[in-house]
């Protein structure tokens, strides 16, 4: 049970610290891979070539 709680807390923190920031000049994606490991990706608006998204589950289908 303790292992499950620790695993769940880790998943929650990784989800909580991931961010997608849209500014007036660029798009920034911050992916937290571990406690001390993160990947930051940036793209200027004039370099964006393709946009895709994923809609998953019943709430995504209902609320678009």
C-alpha positions as CSV (number, residue, x, y, z in Angstrom):
1,X,0.0,0.0,0.0
2,X,2.9,2.4,0.8
3,X,4.4,1.6,-2.6
4,X,1.2,2.5,-4.3
5,X,0.9,5.8,-2.5
6,X,4.5,6.7,-3.3
7,X,4.0,5.8,-6.9
8,X,0.7,7.8,-7.1
9,X,2.4,10.8,-5.5
10,X,5.2,10.6,-8.0
11,X,2.8,10.5,-10.9
12,X,0.8,13.4,-9.5
13,X,4.0,15.6,-9.1
14,X,5.2,14.8,-12.6
15,X,1.8,15.8,-13.9
16,X,1.6,18.9,-11.8
17,X,5.0,20.3,-12.8
18,X,4.6,19.8,-16.5
19,X,3.6,23.1,-18.2
20,X,2.8,24.4,-21.6
21,X,3.3,28.2,-21.8
22,X,2.1,30.4,-24.6
23,X,3.6,33.9,-24.8
24,X,3.3,36.6,-27.3
25,X,6.6,35.6,-28.9
26,X,6.9,31.8,-28.5
27,X,5.5,28.5,-27.2
28,X,7.3,26.8,-24.4
29,X,6.8,23.2,-23.3
30,X,8.3,22.1,-19.9
31,X,8.3,18.4,-19.4
32,X,9.3,17.2,-15.9
33,X,10.9,13.7,-16.3
34,X,12.0,13.2,-12.8
35,X,12.7,15.1,-9.6
36,X,15.9,16.6,-11.0
37,X,15.3,16.1,-14.7
38,X,13.4,18.4,-17.0
39,X,13.2,19.0,-20.7
40,X,12.3,22.5,-22.0
41,X,11.3,23.0,-25.6
42,X,10.7,26.3,-27.3
43,X,9.4,27.3,-30.7
44,X,9.0,30.8,-32.1
45,X,5.7,31.4,-33.8
46,X,7.2,31.7,-37.3
47,X,8.8,28.3,-37.0
48,X,5.7,26.3,-36.0
49,X,4.8,24.1,-38.9
50,X,2.4,21.5,-37.5
51,X,-0.1,21.3,-34.7
52,X,-1.7,18.2,-33.4
53,X,-3.7,17.2,-30.3
54,X,-5.2,14.2,-28.7
55,X,-8.7,13.9,-27.3
56,X,-9.1,11.0,-25.0
57,X,-12.0,9.7,-23.0
58,X,-15.7,10.5,-22.6
59,X,-15.1,14.0,-21.0
60,X,-12.9,15.0,-24.0
61,X,-15.5,13.8,-26.4
62,X,-18.3,15.7,-24.6
63,X,-16.5,18.9,-23.8
64,X,-14.3,19.0,-27.0
